[in-house]
Amino acid sequence: MARPVRGTQEEHEKFKNRLLDDVLGQDVNDKVPMEKVMLLLWAFRDDPSIVTFMARFVSKYSDSRHVFDGIEFYLPQLAHMIIHLEVDWDDAVLERFALVIAQQSMHFALQLNWILQGAIEDYCPENVVDGSPNPSYSPLFYTRCLTLKKNIERVVVYGKPRTQELQRLYEQGQITKEEMKILEMADRRFNALQITSQDAVEESQHVGSLDGLMSVKMPIIVPKEAEGGEKNKRNKNKVTNEWVTRYCVMEKTVLDCYVVPNGCMSAPGPYVKYDKSTLRLDRAMSLDKAVIEAPNTKFEIKIQTPLYSFFLQCSSYPEAKLWHRRLQEESRASVLFSTSDDDTTIKQDLTKSQLNRYEFFHHEREFVHALTQVAEDLRMNERSQRKVLAPEMVGALKIPPTVYLPLVKSTDLWRRVAVALSKETKVFNTKERCPIILHFGSRRGEMIKNMRVDPNLDVAEYMHAHFDLNEEENENMEMEMEPVPEAEFEDQSEAFEVKDLAKKGVDGVPSEGKGTTGENDDDEGYETPEEKDEDGGDGKKEEKAGGDRDMIDSNHGSISNVWDGDAVDGHTPRRGTRVKNFLSNTMVQIPSKLRTRLERNRSVSVIDRQTAVQPLVPILEGSRGEKAAEEFDNASVGDGMVVSVERSSIMVKDNLVLGALDEGDIDIESINRAKMFVSGGMVWAEKSAAMLEEAKKDLMLNDEENVQLEISSCLAKSYDDLRQEVFIMQMIHYYKSVFAQAKLPLWLRTYRILSTSSSTGLLEFLTDATSLDGLKKSDGYPTEGGLRKYFEMVYGSPDSKAFKAAQTNFMQSLAGYALVSYLLGLKDRHNGNIMIDTRGHLVFIDFGFALGMAPGHEFSMERAPFKLTKEYIEVMGGVGSECYKEFERLFVAGFEEARKNYQIALGLVEIMMFKSNYPCFSGSKYGNGKALVRFEKRLMLNVPDHRVRKRALKLIKKSKNSFGTYLYDVFQKATNGYAI
């Protein structure tokens, strides 16, 4: 296997070139290895030319499902680089790339919006809970995130300027679908260029900071314990009664107040200047979304922020008028639409489709915030009252017309949330938090613009059909457009301004393609080969759109025009020939000047210690594309319609289609016994069916519609930073893909986690599973014999088919989680954080302690590599059993595969570690790169291959019946009541 040999500089440079070849080679087509793209962006993060090229290259293939799934999977790394790279570039390359992709999918835009919101709270001037000064305040990161967040909303609301026009030309048969997509991509790039260029212009034209010696009434930060003992309750918006003199500097939505030494202080006034570097910053206060009151007769200005209020006093009315105007400008600088704008004003300024996108983007964020706010409001109530209050709060939720649970990918099925099932709300009543499980009735296959909709439309397809294609605007546009004769369009390259787009290039700058300057004529090997028709022809025009359609389909002949590159009848769709050269010359070739830069020495990172490129690891997805059969099925619902059915049941025309019940070799009688312990007497297919029957009236089911009703669920949390958990789940997902690529039957349950701020988020609801703590406390659980006795009681005798299947499930999941627990340093593994499902699989949850970070830190009881208790071994049949031997074999084989695929794993950790606030990367114990060094050490990359098996078996031996593991379970039982 390839180990991180400390090769020569020449070997490192050859590796980089091989990595580029791997990403940009002749056979890339639409299979862009996004994990290697991320490593390239990181390795060459100080070179804007290469980063620009890579962003263009990925954008070119972003209409492929495979590529877009990769972009969304690695969004945490992309966003982390956008936020934290301190580069002095003239061009906002990565920001522009994000804006291009945001135009492809509003779901992507929402995901990035929530990441930016968390970063804004990290780096804003004050603590978002109580308004106290934030020690992590960073003016650069704070203003960067505010600006990008506003620009994301701008591209969502104003959309792709030519979408309707291009769609109409395609439907009239004047351009091919491929040409439409190429022109739309150029359109999106030009739109992103204009926005980022506008930011640069505004920055250059900024009137500068406003400063002066002012009298200030500062806000008072009320101690938490002084607020009735309730934790983290917001302050009372109090201010001091005394005026203090401060040198105030207002710039980029922040007011900085500096302490001036007594001997240097002059009388307050606007013309007093000081060198900020010689002063001590007393307080930085955010003006974002602040309400600025007009000056009173004493020239006092009140500033009300979401967290507190404070006052400024000027020396004259003209000065107060100037400060008031500038304060208002800065308070509105980070928002696209001011909170003072009423609906009438917004409706007058936006077209119908723009207004629809604005309302959807606004409503979706409000809806998700409302879900997490219920958890927060419950947390502030007495624990004895929470379960009573929860259904009332959920029932009071206002659900906007078009919202969804965003715990999906853009390529996952669309489900519109229609009604909250408040009676089904479940509360987890913990000491510090109050997570809640929420269930909603959702709808698929609804009418869009009086057209039937394929119920299998994915999120991006639905949003495009619903928000990008406005029927009224299309009709108006059709009346204004002069039809272009087909012959004229085929003969002239300037038809529909293709010539102008080619002149501008993909980012509004002249193209450097072949036949232009000749600079790239020697760049063979990095150019997409010319594509010919299957019959060997010279590229005849592909079939144009036309004819009437009575349904908006998914990607199978889609009118929605979101995804491309999907094979039809086993063949890859052909490219259009008219603008092929424009595409390849501007977006696929690497200019010679970039290749020469690969020879430069760069800052040392994981990449710089590699000498061989590792093979591609396709990310294993669980709901579309390459999916596990156990998670997905199809069912006919009549009228020739087939719908996708997962574990949740669906209802069509008052008929129930039961969710997937296939349990493999475990018979239904065993599942019926297991569900009494694990899922309250019903598996999720049965439970969701019962919920649909109860809620069908509220869901307004019309027998004339082919609308599918389904239950959508989530777990809402507050007072909990989920961003580290998002990253750890991403790493588990990566290793799940590594094991699947090697065809190892290691079982890991990945689930969606969405962090919506620095303290709130949503998690996917895990069905047909309960915690080991809950299992052991359930009625009928054996008082003696533990898990082994439970397996025999539920699945039958040890010789039965069902028992062996459940035992195998247990062993394969235990081996999988043992590996990731060791590799990722997962701790806090008590029985409240380990679940078991109806088929015997273990499922690990809650990754607040990871990469070596543990409760008690250096005094942690969890010293074993992973949790392997006597009870677990008994379920497998003891140390000498065949099941236990298979556990050892799978652990060793999985560890070997993890070592073979270490590059991407190390790269992901290194990127997220950079300037990170994650607990596992922070502080003296885990910061300064220690987590990465320890992770690399756990991979044993310097151990010879022939010794790896022995080392892996030693890890098992060290974990087996660990006294520290037992002691931690005892401690958790004593302190938190978790069963052993």
C-alpha positions, 0 to 999 in steps of 0.5 A: 500500500501507499504510505506517506513516505517522506519523498524528495521534492521532485517526487512530491511535485510528480504526485501533484501532477498525477493528482491533477491528471486524475482529476482532469484526465481524458476520461473524466466525463461527468465522473469528477472526483470531488474529494481530490478536487477538494485536496487540490483546492487546499494544496494550492490554496495560495494560488488564485490561478489554479483555484480559479481553474478548478472552480471553473472545471467543477462548475462545468460538470455541476449539472451531473447528479454525481458531481453535484452530490459530491459538491454537497458532500464536501460543502463543509470543507468548501465553506470552511475554505471560503470563510477562513482562507486569509488570501490577498486576491483581487478576485473572490474565486471561491465565493463566486464558485459558491454563487454559481452553484447556488444558482443551480440549487436553492437547497445548496444555497440554504445549506451554505446560508446556515453554515455562514450563519454559524460562522457569523455567530462565531466571529461577531463582536458579541456573544449571541446569547448574552451580548457580552464581548466575544473573544473570537471576534474577527472583523475579516471573517465576520464581514466576509460571511455577512457579505456572502450570506447577502449575495447568496440571497441575491442570486436566489431571489434574482435567479438566472436572468435568462432561464425563461428565455433559454427554456422557451428557445429550447421548447421551440426547438431552436436550441438543443438541450445541451446548448441550453445548459451551456448557455445557462452555465455561462449565464450563471457565471456572468451573474456571479461575476457581476455580484462579486464585481459589484462588491469590489466596486462598492468596497472601492467606493466606500466612503470610509470609516466614520470616527470621532471622540463620542460620549457613550452609554454602554450596555450592561451585561447581566450575569446569568445567575442574576436572571432567576437562575435560568441558564443562558437567558438573554440579558434585560437590554440594560444600559449604564446610567453614566456617559463615558468618553470613547473614541468611536470608529464605525466601519463595515457594520461594526462600531468599535469603542476605544479607551483613550488615555486620560492624558491624551483625551480631547473634548468630544467632537468629530474631528479628533483623530487617534491612531487605533493601534495605540488604543485599547479596544473597550467594546466592539458592537455589531450594527447588523439589523439594528434599529437606529432612532433619530437624534433627540434634542440632546443630540442623543442617538439610541441604537437597539440591537437584537441583544441590547441597546446603547446610546451615542451623544454627539456635540451638534445636530449636524454631527448627530445627523451624519452619524444617524445616516451612517448608522442606518446605512451600516445596519442595513448593509448586510441584508438584501431587503431591509426589515423596514421594507413592507411586503408592498414595497418588496412586491413592487420591486420584484417580478412574480418569479422573483417574489416567489423565490424570495418568499420561499427562501425567507419562509424556509429559513423562518420555518427551520428557525421555528422548529429549533425555537420550540426546543429552545422555548421548552428548555426554558420551562420547568422539566415537569411542564415540557411534555405538556407544553410541547404539543401545544407549541408544535400545534401553534407552528405556522407552516408556510405554503412551500417548505420542506425538511432540509435533511436531504441532498438536492438529488433526494426526493422532494416532500412538501411539509403540509401539516404538523402532527402535534400529538405525535411530538416526543420530548427528550427531557434532559438536564441542559437541553430539550430535544424534540422529535417532530412529525409532519404530514408531507405531500409529493406529486402536487400540481405545478402550474396546472401540470401533473408532477412526477412524484419522484422529482428531486429537490432541485428539480421541483424547485426549478419547476416551481420557482424558475419557470414562471408561466406568466412571464414565459407568456409575456416573453413569447409575445415579445420575442421574434422567432429565429429561423432554424436555418439562420440559427444553424448557420450563424454563431451569433444566434442568441448572443452565443458569439457575445458569450464566447467573447466574454468567456465563462467569467466575463473575460476574454477566452484563452481557448485555442485559436485565440492566442495560441498559448494553450496549443501545447496543452494536450492531455488536459483537453476534453476529446472531441465527441462524435455522434454514435454513427460516426457523423459530423455532429448533427443537431441532436433532437430538439424539444417539442410536443405537448407534455402533460407531466413534469417528469424527473430526470427521465426526459425531464422538462425541469432542466436541472440535471444532465449526464444521465444515461438513457437506454444505456447511452450517454447523451451527446453534446451539442456541437454549436458551442462545444469549442467555447466550452472546452477551450474556456473550461477544460484546458489547463493553461501552460502558465498554470502547469509551470506553477506546479513546480513551485514550493508550497506550504507543507500540508498532507498533500506535500507528503504524498508520492502516490495517488490513491484510487477514487472512493465513490461516496455511498448514498442511501436514497438515490443513485447507487443505493442499498436495496433495503432502503428503497423500493418502487410501487405502482399506484395506478394510472401507470405511475410508479412512486419511490417508497422508502421505510415510511408508508405512503397514501395515494387516493385514500389507499395505503402503500406500506413502507419497506418491510423486508428484513432479510433472513429475520422472519416477521414473527421475530420482528414483531417481538423485537418491535415491542422492545425497540419501537413501541409495538410498531415498526415505522412502516406501521406507525407511519401508516397509522399516522397517515390515516389519522392525518389524512383529513388535515392533509386535504387529500383529493381523490382526483389527485395523484398526490402521495401523502407521507410522514416526514420527521426530524429531531430539533435541538437547541443549546447544542453546537452540531457542527462538529457532529456534522463533520464526524458524520461526514467522516463516518460516511466516508469510511462507510464508502471505503468499506463498501468499495472494498466489498466488506460487509461492515455496517454503519448507519449514516444519518443527516445532521444539519447545523443551522447556527452555532447553537441549533440544528436538525437531525434525521429521525432514526426509525425502528431503533432505541438506545441500549439504555431504553432497551434495558429499561423496557418492560419484559427485558430479561433481568438476567443474561443481558443482551445475549438473553434478549437476542435468544428471547426475540430471535429464537434459539442460537441455531435458528435462521433469525438468530444467526441473521440478527447475530451477524447484523450485530457483529458487522455493525459492532466491527464497523463502529469499533473501527470508526470509534478507534480511527476517529477517537469517538468517546462518551460511549455510554448506553444512552449514545448507542442504539440498537434496531429491530434487526440487531444492528448497533447504531452510534449517535452523539459525537460531541467527543471525537478525535481523542477528545473525551470527558475528563480529558487526560483523566478520562476513564475511556482508555480502550481503543473502542468499546467491546464489553463482555456482553457484546462478546456473549452476543457473538457467542464467545471468544472462540466462536466463528462469529467472533472470529469473523468480527476479528477478520472484518476489523483487520480487513477494514483497518487495512482498507482505512490505511489504504485510503488515508489521503482523503481522510487526512485531508478532510481533517486538515482542512476542517482543523484550519482556524477551527472553533470545533472543540476537538481542534481547540485549546491546549489539549487538542489545538495546534495540529495535535488532533491531526497528528494523533489521527495519523498515528492511529492510522499506523501509516509507518507500520509495515504492511506485514505487521498491521494484522498483529497490531489490529488484533492487539487493539481488539485485545486491549479493548476486550473487557476493558476495566475503564470501559466498565468503570465509565458505564458505572459512572454514567449510571450513577450520575445520569441513570443510564442502564448497564 
